[in-house]
Amino acid sequence: MSDNQTNVASLSLEERITRMEDVHAINNLKAKYVEACDNDHDPGGFSSLFAEDGSWEGPGHGIYKGRDTIKPFIEEIRDRYFGCA
């Protein structure tokens, strides 16, 4: 058994269910990200993946705090790199 399997086996049923729900939520978030990519790099789709007070930071791009700030930044990046305007 791997360390991960041993760790999961030692969890209570409630902890295991919580873990499964967390994994499911992460997979849903990843699917929404891919959907935004497939939808012409949809800025609204991308920004909706962040908490209302979330932040995005990238080397050479700066820090953008809050969905209302992240969305126009994603629009700019989309238009500059993908020509989706």
C-alpha positions in Angstrom: 0.0 0.0 0.0 1.2 3.5 -0.7 1.4 6.1 2.1 -1.6 7.9 0.7 -3.7 4.7 0.8 -2.6 4.0 4.3 -3.5 7.5 5.4 -7.0 7.3 3.8 -7.6 3.9 5.4 -7.0 5.3 8.9 -9.6 8.1 8.4 -13.1 7.8 9.8 -16.0 7.4 7.5 -17.0 11.0 7.9 -13.4 12.2 7.1 -13.3 9.9 4.0 -16.6 11.3 2.8 -15.3 14.9 3.3 -12.1 14.0 1.4 -14.2 12.6 -1.5 -16.4 15.7 -1.5 -13.3 17.9 -1.6 -11.7 15.9 -4.5 -15.1 16.2 -6.3 -15.2 20.0 -5.8 -11.6 20.3 -7.1 -12.4 18.3 -10.2 -15.5 20.5 -10.8 -13.3 23.6 -10.4 -10.9 22.2 -13.0 -13.7 21.4 -15.4 -15.0 25.0 -15.1 -11.5 26.3 -15.8 -11.3 24.1 -19.0 -14.7 25.2 -20.0 -13.6 28.9 -19.7 -10.6 28.1 -21.9 -12.7 26.3 -24.5 -15.2 29.2 -24.5 -12.7 31.7 -26.1 -10.9 32.2 -22.7 -14.1 33.6 -21.2 -13.1 36.3 -18.6 -16.4 36.0 -16.8 -15.9 32.3 -16.5 -12.4 32.7 -15.3 -13.1 35.4 -12.7 -16.1 33.4 -11.4 -13.7 30.7 -10.2 -12.2 33.1 -7.7 -13.7 34.0 -4.3 -15.2 37.4 -4.3 -12.1 38.7 -2.5 -9.7 36.3 -4.2 -6.5 37.4 -5.9 -4.5 36.5 -9.0 -0.7 37.0 -9.1 1.7 36.3 -11.8 5.4 37.1 -12.4 5.6 40.1 -14.6 1.8 40.7 -14.5 1.2 42.1 -11.0 -1.4 41.3 -8.4 -5.2 41.6 -9.1 -7.5 41.5 -6.1 -11.2 40.8 -6.4 -13.3 39.4 -9.2 -14.0 42.9 -10.5 -10.3 43.5 -11.0 -9.4 40.0 -12.2 -12.0 40.0 -15.0 -10.6 43.0 -17.0 -7.1 41.6 -16.5 -8.1 38.3 -18.0 -9.8 40.2 -20.9 -6.6 42.0 -21.6 -4.5 38.8 -21.5 -7.0 37.0 -23.7 -7.0 39.7 -26.3 -3.2 40.1 -26.2 -2.3 36.4 -26.4 -5.2 34.7 -28.0 -6.8 37.4 -30.1 -10.3 36.6 -29.0 -11.7 40.1 -28.8 
